[in-house]
Structures are given as structure tokens and as C-alpha cells.
């Protein structure tokens, strides 16, 4: 099957299918003739399980542990229940705080935000949290592209250093042709610029991440 067929069959967007592939949760075969991804019943079932767990709010890392067999479904659900119960407590705190603000007749520009924030900070000191953790899986995905880019820049910087040293040594005896020198210097500079641009693009892609609307899973 092609990805558009899987998208229609499972009800998961193409973007999220690609996202799960990049996260290592899905590994479709490649068609030997054209190199395109070839999805089968196995991939469809895997995506259905991912869809189920994501709609329940299970983290990608927990799904990964269950897929690998490190955790059973029961293990994963017990761990997830702890997280849900913590989120429920946090939600109840947020509900109480929001309820206390329903009687506020002030316009936003007149609201004493400092007093409300002080109350929230007091609640946070007791263990409450008001950030939406469902939207963020705790996983560092920026490290690899940043490290690779830095290594590339260091490598090209080393090449430039060697080139400049060679130019300096050659100039004492016989100056190198200007055009040749310009080409030799421009090549690593272009690679550095390209690596930086690729890093920026990759960070933007990571920032987009998974669509978190349940209907898009």
C-alpha cells in the first residue's frame, strides 16, 4: 500500500505517519523496484496500536518501550495511570483556580496578574503544575543535528586553517594564483553555510513535530 492508502485506512495523517517513522516506531519496507515505502498489514496494525495509545495520551517513549518488549501493555498502562492521576490532580487545581476567576468583572488590562501568579506559584510549590504536558514528549531531538553541524563546521574550519597556512607558506616563495585560492577557500565556506542552513531547516521540522489534535493521529 501507498502512504495515502494507509492514511485513509487508519485515519492517521501522512505527516504523523512520517513522524512515527522518524521516531523509529514504524519501519515500512522499501519497494525493490522504485525504492518507495511499501506499507502492509503489519504496518497498518502497528499504526492502529500507536493511534490507540496516543489518543490515550501515552508518551512516545512509553510506546517505544512497549514495542521493544521492555514493558508489557499492563506495565505501560500502570505507568501511564500514575501520570494521568498526577495530571488529574493538576487539572483539578487549575479548575479551582479558573473557577475563582469566573467572578472577576475586571478587564484583562486591569487584572492583577501578579497576585494570581503568586497563587499559582504557591500551588506549584506543593507539586501542582499548570503547563500542558500532553503537548510535549520529554525527548531531546535537537542534539543529533546540532552535534553533526558543529562537527562539520569544525572539520571545514580545520581545512580552512590548513589552506590559509599553505597560502602563507607559499606566498613567501611563489604566490598562488588568486582564482585557485578563491576556489579552495570558497568550497569549505559554502559547506559551512549549507550545514548551518540545513540545521535551521531541521530545527524547524522538529519544532513542528507531531500534530497533537486527536483526529490527526
C-alpha positions in Angstrom: 0.0 0.0 0.0 1.0 3.6 -0.6 1.0 6.1 2.3 -2.2 7.8 1.1 -4.0 4.5 1.3 -2.7 3.9 4.8 -3.7 7.4 5.7 -7.3 6.7 4.6 -7.4 3.2 6.1 -6.1 4.0 9.6 -7.1 7.7 9.9 -3.6 9.0 10.7 -2.3 11.9 8.7 0.6 11.5 6.4 2.6 13.9 8.5 2.2 11.8 11.6 3.0 8.6 9.7 6.3 10.1 8.6 6.8 11.4 12.2 6.3 8.0 13.7 8.8 6.6 11.1 11.4 9.2 12.1 10.8 8.3 15.7 11.6 4.6 15.0 8.1 3.4 15.9 7.3 2.3 12.3 9.7 0.8 9.7 8.0 0.0 6.4 9.7 -2.0 3.7 11.2 -0.4 0.6 9.9 -1.4 -2.8 12.9 -3.0 -4.6 11.9 -1.6 -8.0 11.4 2.1 -7.2 12.7 2.5 -3.6 9.3 3.8 -2.3 8.0 2.8 1.1 5.7 -0.2 0.9 3.1 -0.5 3.7 1.4 -3.8 4.5 -1.0 -5.2 7.1 1.8 -5.3 9.7 2.4 -1.5 9.4 -1.4 -0.9 9.5 -1.7 -2.8 12.7 1.3 -1.0 14.2 -0.3 2.4 13.3 -3.6 1.3 14.9 -1.8 0.5 18.1 0.1 3.8 18.0 -3.2 5.6 17.3 -4.9 3.9 20.3 -2.1 4.7 22.7 -1.6 8.3 21.5 -5.3 9.0 21.9 -5.0 7.8 25.5 -2.1 10.2 25.9 0.7 7.6 26.2 4.1 9.1 25.5 6.2 8.1 22.5 8.9 6.8 24.8 6.4 4.6 26.6 5.1 3.3 23.3 8.7 2.6 22.3 9.3 0.6 25.5 6.1 -1.5 24.8 7.1 -2.1 21.2 10.5 -3.3 22.2 9.0 -5.7 24.8 10.8 -3.9 27.7 7.3 -3.2 29.1 4.1 -5.1 28.6 0.8 -3.3 27.9 -0.1 -3.7 31.5 3.3 -2.2 32.7 2.9 0.7 30.3 -0.7 1.4 31.4 0.2 1.3 35.1 3.0 3.8 34.5 0.6 5.9 32.4 -2.1 5.8 35.1 0.3 7.4 37.5 0.9 10.2 35.0 -2.9 10.6 34.4 -3.6 10.7 38.1 -1.0 13.4 38.5 -2.5 15.3 35.6 -5.9 14.9 37.1 -4.7 16.5 40.3 -3.1 19.3 38.4 -6.3 19.7 36.3 -8.4 19.9 39.5 -6.1 22.7 40.8 -6.4 24.5 37.5 -10.2 24.1 37.6 -10.4 25.6 41.1 -8.2 28.5 40.1 -10.2 29.2 36.9 -13.5 28.9 38.9 -12.2 31.5 41.3 -11.6 33.8 38.3 -15.1 33.4 36.8 -16.5 36.1 39.2 -13.8 38.5 38.1 -15.5 41.5 36.5 -12.2 43.3 35.6 -11.0 43.7 32.1 -7.8 41.9 31.3 -5.8 45.2 31.3 -6.9 45.7 34.9 -6.3 42.2 36.2 -3.7 41.9 39.0 -1.8 39.1 37.2 0.9 39.2 39.9 -1.5 38.1 42.6 -2.8 35.2 40.5 0.7 34.2 39.6 1.7 34.3 43.2 -1.2 31.9 44.0 -0.1 29.6 41.1 3.5 29.6 42.4 2.2 28.7 45.8 0.3 25.7 44.4 3.3 24.7 42.3 5.4 24.5 45.4 3.0 21.8 46.7 3.6 19.8 43.5 1.0 21.2 41.1 1.8 22.2 37.5 -0.1 24.3 35.0 1.7 23.5 31.8 0.1 21.3 29.2 2.4 18.2 29.3 0.3 16.3 26.8 1.7 18.5 24.0 5.3 17.7 24.8 7.1 14.4 25.0 10.2 14.6 27.1 12.7 13.7 24.4 15.7 15.7 23.2 15.7 15.6 19.4 17.8 18.6 18.7 21.1 17.1 20.0 22.0 15.0 16.9 21.6 17.6 14.2 23.3 20.3 16.3 26.3 18.0 17.1 26.6 16.9 13.4 26.5 20.5 12.3 29.2 21.5 14.8 31.4 18.6 13.8 31.0 19.7 10.1 31.9 23.3 10.9 34.9 22.2 12.9 36.1 19.9 10.1 35.7 22.6 7.5 37.3 25.2 9.8 40.3 22.8 10.1 40.5 22.6 6.3 40.4 26.4 6.1 43.1 26.7 8.7 45.3 24.3 6.7 44.6 26.2 3.4 45.5 29.6 5.0 48.6 28.1 6.4 49.5 26.8 2.9 48.8 30.2 1.4 51.0 31.9 3.9 53.9 29.4 3.3 53.5 29.6 -0.5 53.4 33.4 -0.6 57.0 33.5 0.8 58.2 31.5 -2.2 55.8 31.9 -5.1 52.3 33.4 -4.6 49.4 31.1 -5.6 47.0 32.2 -8.4 44.2 34.3 -7.0 41.5 32.3 -8.7 42.8 29.0 -7.4 43.0 30.4 -3.9 39.5 31.8 -4.1 38.0 28.4 -5.2 39.9 26.5 -2.5 38.6 28.8 0.2 35.1 29.1 -1.1 34.4 25.4 -1.1 34.6 24.8 2.7 32.9 28.1 3.4 29.9 27.0 1.2 29.8 23.7 3.1 29.7 25.5 6.4 26.9 27.8 5.2 25.0 24.8 3.8 25.3 22.9 7.1 24.0 25.9 9.1 21.0 26.3 6.8 20.3 22.6 7.0 20.4 22.8 10.8 17.9 25.7 10.8 15.6 23.7 8.5 15.9 20.6 10.6 15.1 22.5 13.8 12.0 24.0 12.2 10.9 20.4 11.2 11.5 19.1 14.7 9.6 22.1 16.1 6.6 21.2 14.0 6.7 17.6 15.5 3.5 15.6 15.8 0.1 17.0 15.2 -1.5 16.8 18.6 -5.1 17.0 17.6 -6.6 13.6 18.3 -8.4 13.4 14.9 -5.0 13.8 13.2 -3.4 10.7 14.9 
